[in-house]
Amino acid sequence: MKDFTILYANSESSRYLGVGLEFFREHSEELYEKLRTGLLTHVALATIRVDSIDDIYMIMQGENWSSGGRELTVQPFIKELGLWHTSLSVGDLAIDNDTGHLHFCDIWGWTDMGHFWDFFPCGTIHTYDSVGEHLEEINRGLLSVNDLYPLKVSG
């Protein structure tokens, strides 16, 4: 099992990010720079524990993780964060909490963008003693999808 932090694109960025990473890089340089310097394009939403990153997309569809009464918890939290979408979409991100790698939900799966530590200007994220300490701070107060969605653990 692996732990991930899920970040959704903010409303300003989501329409540009939804076309895929390559198109976004080529046609929206200003927003891409915001992504590259502090993840200013995304908002941390939830943590999730899954067998594989490939499980995240299906679980994070609104009809799965935020329905059946759970929307009473999820919808207000999403609105409070200034987000507009419940289902994980192209352009959203997942940080592998074990390796620190940032993954972009792309048109045909996940694109590894490298270590999330590289996405922050010097002097901001580096005030933390470790990557783990920073991830702990990011994850504080987020929704735990595993507490909301009844995941079946194999084995």
C-alpha positions in Angstrom: 0.0 0.0 0.0 1.2 3.5 -0.8 0.1 6.9 0.5 -0.6 9.8 -1.8 -1.6 13.4 -1.3 -4.2 14.5 -3.9 -4.1 18.1 -5.2 -6.9 19.4 -7.4 -6.3 22.2 -9.9 -7.8 25.5 -8.8 -10.6 27.1 -10.8 -8.2 29.5 -12.6 -6.0 26.7 -13.8 -8.3 23.7 -14.4 -9.5 24.6 -17.8 -6.0 25.0 -19.1 -4.6 21.9 -17.3 -7.4 19.7 -18.6 -5.9 19.5 -22.1 -2.9 17.5 -20.9 0.6 18.4 -19.7 2.3 18.8 -23.1 -0.3 21.1 -24.5 -0.4 23.0 -21.3 3.4 23.5 -21.4 3.3 24.7 -25.0 0.3 27.0 -24.8 0.1 28.4 -21.3 3.6 29.4 -20.3 2.5 31.8 -17.6 0.4 29.2 -15.8 3.1 26.5 -16.3 5.5 28.8 -14.5 3.1 29.1 -11.7 3.0 25.3 -11.5 6.8 25.1 -11.6 7.3 27.7 -8.8 5.3 26.7 -5.8 2.3 24.7 -7.2 0.3 27.9 -7.3 -2.1 26.2 -9.7 -3.3 23.5 -7.2 -4.9 23.0 -3.8 -4.2 20.1 -1.5 -7.5 18.2 -1.0 -7.1 14.7 0.4 -4.9 11.8 1.3 -5.4 8.3 0.0 -3.8 4.9 0.6 -3.9 2.6 -2.4 -2.1 -0.4 -3.9 -1.1 1.5 -6.9 -1.3 5.0 -8.3 -3.4 3.6 -11.1 -6.2 3.0 -8.5 -6.5 6.7 -7.6 -8.4 7.8 -10.7 -11.3 5.5 -10.4 -11.6 5.9 -6.6 -11.5 9.7 -6.8 -14.5 9.9 -9.2 -17.3 11.7 -7.4 -19.8 8.9 -7.6 -17.3 6.7 -5.7 -15.7 8.7 -3.0 -18.1 11.5 -2.3 -21.6 10.0 -2.7 -23.9 7.9 -0.4 -24.1 10.5 2.3 -20.4 11.4 2.2 -21.2 14.4 0.0 -22.3 16.2 3.2 -18.6 16.1 4.3 -16.9 16.4 0.9 -18.9 19.1 -0.9 -18.5 21.8 1.8 -14.8 21.0 2.2 -14.3 21.3 -1.6 -16.2 24.6 -1.7 -14.2 25.9 1.3 -11.0 25.3 -0.5 -12.3 27.3 -3.5 -12.4 24.2 -5.7 -15.2 23.4 -8.1 -14.8 19.7 -9.1 -15.4 16.6 -7.0 -14.0 14.0 -9.5 -10.3 13.8 -10.1 -9.6 15.1 -13.6 -6.8 15.6 -16.1 -4.6 18.3 -14.7 -4.9 17.2 -11.0 -1.9 16.0 -9.1 -0.8 13.2 -6.8 2.3 13.2 -4.6 3.7 9.8 -3.7 4.3 10.4 0.0 6.9 7.6 0.1 9.1 8.8 -2.8 8.1 12.5 -3.0 7.4 12.3 -6.7 4.7 14.5 -8.2 2.4 12.9 -10.7 0.2 14.7 -13.2 -3.1 13.1 -14.1 -2.6 13.3 -17.9 -4.8 12.3 -20.8 -3.5 8.8 -21.0 -2.6 8.0 -17.3 -0.1 9.6 -15.0 3.0 11.5 -15.9 5.9 11.6 -13.4 7.0 15.2 -13.1 9.9 14.5 -10.7 10.3 15.3 -7.1 7.8 17.8 -5.7 10.6 19.4 -3.7 11.8 20.8 -7.0 8.6 22.8 -7.5 9.2 25.3 -4.8 11.5 28.3 -4.9 14.5 28.2 -2.5 13.7 29.5 0.9 10.0 28.4 1.0 9.7 24.6 1.2 13.4 24.3 2.2 12.6 25.8 5.6 11.4 22.3 6.5 14.0 19.9 7.9 12.8 17.1 5.5 10.5 16.2 2.7 8.5 14.1 5.2 8.0 17.1 7.5 6.7 19.2 4.6 4.4 16.5 3.5 3.1 16.1 7.0 2.3 19.8 7.0 0.6 19.7 3.6 -1.5 16.7 4.8 -2.6 18.3 8.0 -6.4 18.9 8.0 -7.0 17.2 4.6 -9.8 14.7 4.0 -8.8 11.1 4.3 -10.4 9.3 1.4 -9.9 5.9 3.1 -12.0 7.1 6.0 -14.8 8.1 3.5 -14.6 5.5 0.9 -14.8 1.8 1.9 -11.6 0.5 0.1 -11.1 -3.2 -0.1 -7.6 -4.2 1.0 -6.3 -7.2 -0.8 -4.6 -10.0 1.0 
